[in-house]
Amino acid sequence: MNLKPSENTKIYGMENFFNELVGLYKQKKIPNRILLSGKKGSGKSTLAYHLINYFLSENEEYKYNLENFSINKNNKSYKLLQNNSHPNFYLIDLLIEKKSIDVGQIREMINYTNKSTFNNMARFILIDNVENLNKNSVNALLKIIEEPNENVFFILINNSEKNILPTLKSRCLTFKISLTFNESLNISNSILEKNVLEFVNYDLLSYYNSPGEIISLFNFAEEKSINLKEHTISSFINLIIENNYYKKNKPIKNLLINLIELFFLKRYMITNTKISLINFYHKFIKKIYDTEKFNLDEESLFLEFKSKLL
């Protein structure tokens, strides 16, 4: 199962956040600027789409189901949001070919908010991966969210709190979303409709895994016909590197980097040469950052890791 956040008809583990925001809305106290912050794959974007659907489908025949936190597939707004064609919704996200969300994307959104609507309903601006805003785009965004047009609401999704500017964060009502390992497992079990631990070697899982990461691992293994029960973390990393599965596949590259970080953590706990391992780890993480920032060769980076540690 590999649904986009806009396609998920049910939320898992986000019910309390949903209820709190709906409660603020009913009391007419919901702010124009909301920031959902937490680990990638925890369900923040799905929560945002469900909130927006709840607001936009209030007067529809198949309105949002508050009893079980679900969307009927005949819901009109659901279909429009899936296609990014709802007149009261605007999405900004990191484009595949870009390294940052540029100021042009923000300016196009500002033009949208300045146009009059054919209805009196609220309009929602969803900005995903907000940590990828560059300096110019952040400055342009700050100007519009400080004094938003009437009945315009901003929902920002942040996957890396350390990368978000305090000036942007301070202007939003922030919800810090975190899940325990058991919560992530339970959510993954519900979505996949199977017991994850029956199909995955425990060595491949970390207490920091989000449901999205666990499901990505499953999807990848299914696509490549890989038995996750047979692999240790070392053999699985080796498989991905040897077969170049990470090339031109950002989710798999992110999966590989997460597995390498987990590898370092596990090795650190059992090694007697902690200082040299830490030094290598920090150098390697910096190289990953430089590789992405300057568009350098990834293959030599991962082969170096493989030759020195696997």
KEMAR-866897 format. One record per residue: x, y, z of N, C-alpha, C in turn; residue in three letters. Coordinates in steps of 0.001 Angstrom, whole numbers, padded with zeros to 6 digits, always signed. Layout:
BEGIN
XYZXYZXYZala...
***
This chain:
BEGIN
+000842-001200+000000+000000+000000+000000+000874+001245+000000met+000608+002144-000930+001458+003333-001048+000602+004544-001400asn-000287+004915-000493-001201+006013-000752-000556+007361-000470leu-000882+008343-001307-000471+009712-001035-001323+010253+000113lys-000817+011266+000850-001627+011843+001939-003014+012294+001494pro-003124+012806+000274-004420+013275-000218-005377+012130-000507ser-004859+010895-000605-005685+009733-000936-006125+008957+000300glu-005481+009181+001436-005812+008435+002651-007195+008818+003164asn-008081+007858+003254-009452+008140+003701-009606+008002+005211thr-008546+007600+005903-008610+007448+007353-007306+007936+007970lys-007409+008495+009178-006191+008894+009878-005916+007921+011019ile-004648+007749+011320-004225+006837+012378-003259+007571+013308tyr-003564+007542+014596-002661+008122+015578-002719+009633+015690gly-003520+010286+014860-003616+011750+014848-004965+012244+015366met-005764+011328+015936-007139+011674+016313-007208+012810+017339glu-006299+012803+018308-006330+013845+019343-006020+015223+018763asn-005047+015281+017854-004719+016548+017205-005899+017030+016362phe-006531+016105+015666-007680+016448+014832-008801+017026+015690phe-009113+016354+016793-010183+016822+017679-009881+018201+018258asn-008627+018422+018616-008255+019722+019188-008459+020842+018182glu-008055+020616+016945-008183+021641+015907-009640+021862+015517leu-010412+020780+015439-011841+020918+015144-012534+021669+016280val-012113+021400+017514-012676+022112+018661-012413+023606+018581gly-011202+023992+018197-010869+025411+018028-011721+026036+016925leu-011939+025264+015860-012758+025753+014749-014196+026000+015190tyr-014753+025062+015951-016135+025197+016406-016303+026378+017362lys-015232+026684+018098-015264+027826+019017-014879+029131+018320gln-014623+029038+017013-014190+030179+016205-012885+030772+016735lys-012008+029882+017189-010717+030307+017730-009545+029750+016933lys-009836+029100+015829-008749+028491+015064-007909+029590+014396ile-006594+029538+014534-005742+030586+013953-005594+030435+012442pro-005139+031500+011802-004921+031464+010352-003625+030763+009970asn-002772+030482+010979-001460+029899+010692-001213+028728+011640arg-001142+027546+011070-000924+026320+011845+000326+025630+011330ile+001182+025200+012253+002388+024477+011896+002337+023077+012510leu+002405+022059+011664+002457+020670+012114+003898+020208+011966leu+004544+019935+013091+005974+019646+013085+006249+018257+013647ser+007130+017511+012992+007474+016174+013467+008206+015376+012405gly+008523+014158+012730+009299+013292+011839+008527+012987+010560lys+009250+012915+009466+008633+012588+008177+008013+011197+008246lys+006791+011083+007733+006121+009790+007723+005254+009530+008937gly+005100+010547+009806+004301+010347+011019+002808+010561+010795ser+002425+011142+009662+001009+011328+009354+000559+012776+009355gly+001503+013716+009368+001158+015141+009441+000396+015610+008204lys+000874+015224+007029+000221+015666+005793-001172+015062+005661ser-001313+013794+006052-002636+013157+006038-003579+013879+006986thr-003095+014236+008167-003892+015008+009126-004340+016328+008505leu-003431+017012+007816-003765+018295+007188-004863+018129+006143ala-004758+017104+005308-005772+016877+004277-007128+016541+004898tyr-007127+015801+005994-008384+015473+006663-009025+016719+007270his-008214+017574+007863-008734+018829+008413-009358+019684+007317leu-008633+019830+006228-009119+020647+005116-010398+020052+004546ile-010445+018720+004445-011662+018076+003947-012840+018325+004887asn-012581+018249+006184-013649+018510+007163-014226+019906+006967tyr-013359+020889+006793-013817+022273+006630-014582+022457+005318phe-014056+021894+004236-014617+022156+002910-015853+021325+002588leu-016041+020219+003297-017160+019329+002957-018354+019480+003911ser-018330+020511+004734-019387+020689+005735-020794+020677+005134glu-020943+021255+003961-022272+021366+003355-022486+020376+002211asn-021622+019375+002119-021750+018389+001056-022604+017201+001500glu-023057+016429+000537-023888+015262+000852-023094+014240+001668glu-021852+014003+001253-021005+013035+001961-019941+013803+002743tyr-020370+014419+003826-019445+015227+004619-018500+014340+005418lys-017498+014970+006023-016489+014236+006793-017141+013490+007956tyr-016703+012255+008179-017261+011418+009248-016426+011604+010517asn-016968+012367+011461-016241+012661+012691-016203+011488+013658leu-017108+010549+013497-017177+009428+014436-015993+008483+014283glu-015582+008226+013055-014442+007311+012862-013296+007946+012080asn-013287+009284+012023-012187+010027+011405-011903+009517+009994phe-012937+009526+009174-012770+008969+007824-013497+009811+006787ser-013077+009616+005536-013647+010327+004401-014334+009329+003486ile-015586+009597+003140-016295+008784+002158-015707+009076+000774asn-015426+008034+000009-014800+008231-001303-015702+008963-002289lys-016999+009073-001952-017920+009850-002785-017938+011324-002387asn-017188+011658-001363-017054+013035-000900-016478+013882-002041asn-017203+014935-002411-016810+015762-003561-015452+016423-003349lys-015246+016972-002158-013982+017659-001878-012803+016692-001905ser-013043+015461-001474-011978+014440-001496-011459+014251-002909tyr-012366+014139-003869-011968+013929-005261-011220+015146-005807lys-011693+016339-005456-011049+017558-005947-009675+017763-005313leu-009560+017470-004020-008277+017619-003338-007256+016620-003873leu-007720+015415-004203-006834+014399-004787-006190+014907-006069gln-006984+015600-006867-006512+016096-008162-005906+017492-008069asn-005842+018013-006834-005329+019368-006614-006104+020389-007457asn-007428+020198-007534-008248+021068-008381-009370+021755-007602ser-009342+021683-006281-010379+022353-005493-010134+023864-005536his-011155+024653-005872-010952+026107-005999-010579+026790-004690pro-010813+026117-003557-010513+026719-002256-009271+026102-001605asn-008445+025508-002435-007244+024843-001917-006052+025138-002815phe-004901+025411-002163-003670+025671-002919-002527+024928-002239tyr-001790+024134-003021-000696+023326-002488+000651+023849-002967leu+001574+023969-002019+002972+024255-002348+003811+023124-001778ile+004673+022544-002606+005549+021468-002151+006869+021566-002906asp+007848+020842-002425+009146+020799-003096+009000+020038-004401leu+009331+020681-005516+009244+020044-006824+010392+019047-006985leu+010119+017964-007712+011089+016874-007841+012438+017367-008354ile+012416+018279-009317+013670+018703-009935+014349+019835-009169glu+013755+020280-008065+014294+021413-007310+014908+020972-005988lys+015825+021785-005472+016425+021525-004163+015793+022374-003070lys+014978+023349-003466+014298+024192-002478+012987+024702-003058ser+012124+025173-002165+010880+025829-002590+011240+027280-002871ile+011132+027689-004128+011636+029011-004482+010579+030098-004358asp+011027+031324-004463+010156+032484-004235+009055+032572-005297val+009317+032025-006500+008293+032044-007542+007045+031280-007130gly+007226+030161-006441+006086+029376-005964+005274+030161-004943gln+005954+030902-004080+005265+031716-003073+004509+032861-003740ile+005105+033478-004732+004447+034593-005432+003191+034131-006164arg+003243+032942-006754+002057+032400-007422+000938+032170-006414glu+001302+031693-005230+000305+031486-004172-000292+032817-003724met+000538+033850-003601+000049+035172-003186-000947+035701-004211ile-000646+035493-005488-001587+035905-006542-002923+035178-006380asn-002860+033912-006029-004083+033125-005804-004900+033710-004651tyr-004246+034046-003547-004982+034567-002383-005573+035945-002650thr-004987+036675-003586-005489+038021-003891-006694+038008-004829asn-006953+036864-005447-008105+036764-006348-009385+036550-005545lys-010470+037053-006053-011757+036837-005386-012247+035424-005686ser-013029+034861-004773-013551+033505-004955-014996+033562-005423thr-015431+032455-006041-016818+032408-006510-017764+031998-005386phe-017198+031616-004219-018028+031280-003069-017482+031995-001835asn-018177+031873-000741-017754+032548+000488-017013+031612+001444asn-016617+030448+000952-015934+029476+001797-014482+029883+002056met-013954+029360+003152-012550+029614+003490-011641+028990+002441ala-010452+029563+002300-009445+029001+001409-008265+028505+002246arg-007677+027397+001809-006612+026763+002578-005344+026646+001737phe-004253+027117+002317-002941+027020+001686-002148+025977+002458ile-001800+024883+001795-001003+023829+002421+000421+023902+001867leu+001387+024119+002764+002799+024164+002359+003502+022991+003012ile+003829+021991+002204+004497+020791+002705+006013+020943+002568asp+006753+020235+003423+008218+020303+003413+008706+021743+003560asn+008129+022451+004528+008413+023874+004687+009879+024130+005040val+010568+023094+005525+011998+023253+005832+012834+023483+004576glu+012229+023253+003401+012946+023444+002135+012713+024816+001510asn+012060+025711+002235+011957+027087+001762+013344+027719+001759leu+013684+028444+000705+014960+029160+000727+014757+030549+001349asn+015824+031302+001478+015771+032582+002186+014750+033534+001577lys+014750+033661+000252+013828+034585-000415+012374+034142-000274asn+012143+032835-000375+010766+032341-000264+010234+032485+001157ser+011110+032307+002159+010690+032509+003555+010282+033959+003770val+011095+034886+003284+010785+036307+003459+009463+036685+002797asn+009230+036141+001604+007972+036423+000906+006792+035823+001655ala+006982+034613+002203+005912+033953+002949+005587+034701+004234leu+006625+035187+004932+006413+035914+006189+005509+037126+005982leu+005691+037792+004859+004894+038993+004592+003413+038664+004455lys+003091+037553+003794+001691+037220+003564+001037+036605+004797ile+001782+035812+005576+001137+035177+006725+001018+036124+007913ile+001796+037203+007922+001660+038185+008998+000322+038908+008895glu-000098+039167+007674-001390+039825+007454-002136+039091+006339glu-002616+037875+006629-003304+037096+005581-004635+037718+005192pro-005033+037475+003964-006336+037940+003516-007428+037262+004339asn-008562+037902+004399-009673+037379+005201-010086+035991+004707glu-010314+035104+005674-010790+033753+005384-009786+032898+004622asn-008489+033206+004798-007421+032394+004218-006634+031758+005364val-006470+030435+005299-005792+029700+006363-004549+028993+005807phe-003461+029085+006557-002206+028455+006171-001939+027254+007082phe-001639+026110+006461-001196+024932+007213+000183+024563+006692ile+001169+024622+007578+002556+024349+007215+002978+022994+007784leu+003675+022212+006967+004167+020892+007384+005688+020952+007456ile+006226+020651+008634+007671+020713+008844+008192+019353+009289asn+009184+018830+008540+009742+017514+008843+011081+017571+009564asn+011603+018751+009778+012914+018882+010415+012943+020187+011186ser+012590+020127+012453+012420+021337+013255+013666+022208+013285glu+014842+021583+013225+016072+022366+013325+016278+023272+012108lys+015586+022979+011009+015776+023754+009783+014766+024881+009600asn+013797+024998+010479+012774+026022+010303+013174+027295+011048ile+012998+028428+010397+013383+029694+011001+012469+030035+012178leu+013055+030494+013289+012245+030883+014455+011216+031960+014124pro+011553+032865+013191+010618+033928+012819+009352+033370+012176thr+009509+032256+011452+008345+031623+010834+007561+030826+011867leu+008271+030076+012684+007634+029248+013707+006854+030091+014706lys+007404+031251+015087+006780+032092+016107+005451+032685+015657ser+005195+032702+014372+003958+033273+013850+002840+032239+013699arg+003134+030999+014083+002163+029918+013898+001799+029264+015231cys+000603+028683+015260+000249+027785+016350+000873+026438+015996leu+001826+025987+016821+002605+024790+016491+002097+023565+017232thr+001953+022480+016484+001620+021178+017064+002809+020262+016835phe+003470+019872+017918+004611+018972+017839+004084+017543+017845lys+004271+016853+016737+003722+015503+016580+004843+014472+016701ile+004691+013575+017662+005682+012511+017843+004966+011218+018197ser+005542+010127+017778+004980+008801+018029+006024+007919+018693leu+005591+007086+019626+006497+006093+020186+006691+004984+019161thr+007691+004152+019390+007949+003041+018479+006735+002108+018402phe+006132+001822+019554+004959+000939+019568+003780+001558+018830asn+003619+002879+018957+002548+003558+018222+002793+003468+016715glu+004041+003663+016306+004378+003551+014881+004115+002135+014364ser+004473+001144+015168+004219-000248+014780+002728-000528+014647leu+001953-000082+015640+000506-000326+015621-000164+000344+014428asn+000263+001572+014128-000295+002280+012976+000068+001556+011687ile+001320+001127+011576+001769+000394+010385+000996-000905+010228ser+000788-001608+011342+000011-002852+011300-001401-002602+010786asn-002011-001497+011241-003386-001175+010834-003458-000844+009346ser-002501-000059+008869-002508+000355+007464-002197-000817+006539ile-001184-001615+006921-000769-002751+006089-001653-003973+006276leu-002449-003945+007363-003322-005066+007719-002518-006351+007909glu-001385-006232+008574-000554-007391+008907+000354-007006+010076lys+000906-008009+010718+001826-007781+011821+003236-007599+011259asn+003740-006376+011344+005034-006038+010750+006141-006969+011221val+006165-007277+012507+007268-008058+013069+007290-009506+012576leu+006208-009947+011972+006200-011297+011397+006894-011336+010033glu+007127-010164+009452+007672-010106+008097+009016-009389+008008phe+009451-008771+009100+010681-007978+009068+011634-008428+010167val+012899-008582+009810+013933-008832+010804+013994-007604+011719asn+013900-007826+013015+013883-006712+013973+015124-005839+013836tyr+016202-006402+013305+017458-005674+013123+017300-004487+012167asp+016267-004531+011307+016057-003465+010319+015226-002312+010854leu+014705-002456+012056+013828-001437+012609+014524-000640+013702leu+014123+000618+013805+014678+001511+014823+013541+002079+015651ser+013844+002434+016887+012834+003064+017732+012438+004439+017211tyr+013145+004921+016196+012834+006229+015620+012065+006116+014311tyr+011755+004892+013880+011005+004720+012631+009601+005292+012746asn+009173+006008+011706+007791+006477+011622+006981+005452+010836ser+005651+005508+010917+004832+004592+010112+005143+004699+008617pro+005353+005929+008143+005653+006120+006729+006930+005420+006303gly+007940+005446+007178+009208+004785+006865+009054+003269+006852glu+008289+002752+007804+008060+001305+007858+007301+000842+006619ile+006297+001610+006214+005503+001243+005038+006335+001363+003760ile+007211+002375+003687+008113+002505+002532+009034+001298+002433ser+009510+000824+003582+010358-000370+003616+009604-001573+003057leu+008347-001738+003469+007511-002836+002984+007269-002723+001481phe+006922-001529+001034+006628-001335-000388+007841-001649-001254asn+009007-001185-000794+010243-001431-001530+010537-002927-001610phe+010412-003611-000474+010686-005050-000435+009722-005825-001330ala+008474-005400-001339+007464-006069-002168+007761-005868-003644glu+008137-004639-004008+008435-004321-005406+009630-005121-005924glu+010635-005312-005067+011867-006004-005479+011877-007484-005075lys+010762-007970-004533+010646-009375-004087+011759-009744-003095ser+011921-008897-002097+012949-009095-001074+012294-009626+000200ile+012861-010666+000754+012378-011219+002026+013068-010484+003166asn+012338-009592+003838+012917-008762+004896+013266-009560+006145leu+012735-010761+006242+013016-011591+007408+014423-012184+007320lys+014953-012278+006100+016244-012929+005889+017424-011969+006024glu+017162-010667+006063+018245-009688+006011+018548-009056+007367his+019862-008928+007635+020321-008081+008728+020454-006665+008167thr+020711-005709+009035+020853-004337+008551+022050-004215+007608ile+023150-004931+007891+024343-004866+007035+024061-005446+005656ser+023429-006608+005609+023172-007255+004316+022159-006472+003488ser+021211-005825+004162+020189-005069+003442+020775-003784+002852phe+021617-003092+003630+022308-001899+003114+023173-002293+001912ile+023887-003395+002050+024745-003881+000974+023935-004168-000292asn+022759-004746-000132+021877-005059-001262+021467-003793-002004leu+021091-002770-001255+020639-001513-001872+021784-000838-002623ile+022985-000830-002006+024140-000172-002631+024605-000939-003867ile+024729-002258-003743+025230-003072-004861+024338-002996-006094glu+023021-002893-005867+022074-002871-006987+021676-001460-007414asn+022305-000460-006775+022035+000946-007123+020552+001303-007039asn+019845+000685-006089+018414+000960-005965+018130+002412-005584tyr+019103+003071-004985+018912+004437-004496+018992+005480-005607tyr+019529+005090-006768+019730+006059-007836+018402+006512-008442lys+018245+007810-008560+017041+008430-009121+015777+007953-008401lys+015918+007651-007129+014776+007209-006321+014945+007795-004931asn+014388+008979-004720+014614+009700-003469+014098+008949-002239lys+012890+008333-002293+012436+007589-001106+013399+006467-000705pro+013980+005770-001703+014913+004684-001397+016232+005256-000890ile+016645+006392-001433+017865+007028-000930+017678+007455+000525lys+016509+008015+000843+016220+008393+002227+016192+007161+003129asn+015605+006068+002608+015577+004812+003359+017002+004331+003627leu+017862+004398+002616+019250+003966+002760+019972+004804+003814leu+019788+006115+003770+020449+006995+004745+019961+006694+006158ile+018653+006457+006309+018110+006102+007630+018708+004790+008137asn+018849+003818+007234+019424+002527+007618+020894+002673+008010leu+021611+003529+007305+023023+003755+007633+023150+004414+009008ile+022279+005377+009299+022300+006003+010621+021984+004974+011705glu+021034+004083+011425+020706+003016+012373+021897+002072+012540leu+022587+001799+011432+023779+000949+011480+024826+001547+012420phe+025071+002854+012270+026042+003526+013142+025616+003428+014604phe+024332+003622+014862+023827+003560+016235+024051+002177+016841leu+023709+001144+016084+023873-000227+016586+025343-000564+016778lys+026197-000139+015826+027626-000421+015926+028236+000327+017121arg+027779+001552+017350+028282+002361+018472+028031+001664+019807tyr+026896+000980+019920+026521+000351+021182+027369-000874+021504met+028031-001446+020491+028780-002681+020749+030284-002545+020515ile+030724-001423+019934+032138-001294+019584+032972-000747+020736thr+034258-001036+020703+035197-000477+021678+035928+000745+021123asn+035729+001013+019836+036392+002157+019203+035369+003247+018909thr+034719+003732+019953+033604+004672+019800+034034+006001+019185lys+035199+006509+019581+035626+007823+019096+035865+007801+017589ile+036590+006802+017097+036849+006723+015658+035553+006514+014876ser+034614+005748+015433+033330+005525+014763+032520+006812+014700leu+032515+007569+015799+031788+008844+015832+032373+009816+014810ile+033699+009872+014742+034352+010767+013780+033978+010402+012348asn+033993+009104+012051+033627+008658+010708+032161+008982+010420phe+031308+008789+011424+029880+009068+011268+029649+010537+010917tyr+030274+011437+011679+030077+012873+011436+030601+013279+010059his+031742+012713+009665+032285+013012+008339+031352+012499+007243lys+030794+011311+007475+029916+010712+006475+028625+011519+006323phe+028029+011928+007451+026793+012720+007405+027038+014053+006701ile+028201+014664+006963+028540+015924+006284+028669+015695+004777lys+029257+014560+004394+029398+014247+002973+028032+014068+002314lys+027096+013452+003030+025733+013296+002502+025113+014668+002259ile+025278+015550+003233+024737+016915+003105+025375+017629+001914tyr+026707+017540+001794+027404+018210+000691+027017+017616-000654asp+026816+016295-000672+026422+015625-001916+025094+016155-002421thr+024124+016323-001520+022817+016835-001904+022885+018320-002246glu+023640+019066-001451+023715+020520-001642+024396+020897-002952lys+025495+020188-003281+026290+020555-004453+026119+019579-005619phe+025140+018674-005484+024833+017717-006548+026059+016894-006947asn+026736+016336-005928+027943+015545-006155+027583+014075-006398leu+028597+013289-006726+028400+011868-007021+028033+011089-005764asp+026895+010417-005771+026436+009650-004613+027105+008279-004545glu+027369+007697-005711+027841+006319-005751+029142+006143-004974glu+030101+007042-005175+031388+006923-004482+031210+007053-002976ser+030250+007868-002558+029981+008060-001128+029512+006756-000485leu+028542+006105-001094+027999+004872-000520+028975+003695-000661phe+029752+003698-001737+030756+002642-001900+031855+002759-000844leu+032181+004002-000480+033162+004222+000586+032653+003646+001904glu+031387+003915+002196+030789+003371+003416+030830+001842+003381phe+030456+001279+002249+030411-000187+002092+031802-000804+002282lys+032813-000197+001694+034162-000770+001765+034773-000655+003154ser+034408+000382+003899+035041+000606+005195+034309-000060+006358lys+032994-000235+006230+032246-000693+007394+031453-001974+007198leu+031148-002349+005967+030333-003561+005773+031206-004796+005554leu
***
